[in-house]
């Protein structure tokens, strides 16, 4: 899925998480991206030597890329 395409929201009052791509009601907004609370907590508790760390870094870079495209 292209991260720049908005998914159709099947559930009212939910958003698609940038990390897990699931519909969630609670989370944080980072610029125009949404990160659910579960992923936020997992990111916070992931050590830099964990394999998941690089996955999170790649996903979070999408926020920067998306924001640069908005400003162009």
N, C-alpha and C positions, 0 to 999 in steps of 0.2 A: 504494500500500500504506500502511496505517496503521502508523506507527512504533511504536505502542503494542501492536500485536499481535505476539506472538512467532511468528516463522516456524518451520515444521517443519524441524528439522535433518536434512538428508538424509545428512550425512557425520559419522560419529563423530569426536569430538575437534575439531570445528570450531564456529565461531560466525559469526553474520551481522554483517558490518561495518555500523555506523551510516552510514558515508559512501558506500561503493560498493555495499552490500547484497549482497556476494558472501560465500560461505562460505570462511573462512580459519582456519587453525590458530594462527597467531601474531599477537599484537597486544597492545594495552593495554586496560584497563578504566577507564572514566571514570564513576564512580558505578556504575550498573547497565548501562551501555552499553559496547559493544565497538568498538574501532577497530583495523583491521588494520595491520600494520607498513608496508605499501605506502602506505596513506592517511596514516598518521602522518608518514612521511617527506615525502610530498607537501605536507602541511599545513605542516610545519616549513620547507620550502624555497620556499613560495609567498610572493611579495612582496605587499604590501598593495595595490598598484596593478594586480595581475593580476586578470583576470576571474574566475578560480577562487576568489579570496579570499572574495568575497561568498557563493559557493556553500557554502564551508566554514563560514562564519559562520552561515548559515541552518541547516545540518545540526547544528552544535554547539549551537545554541540549543535544539534538541530535547532535549538532555541536561538542560538547566535546566528545561524545561517538564515533562519526564517525572519529574524528581526532585521538583518541587513537587507533582505529582499524587500521588506516593507518600506524601508527608508529610501530605497533606490527609486 
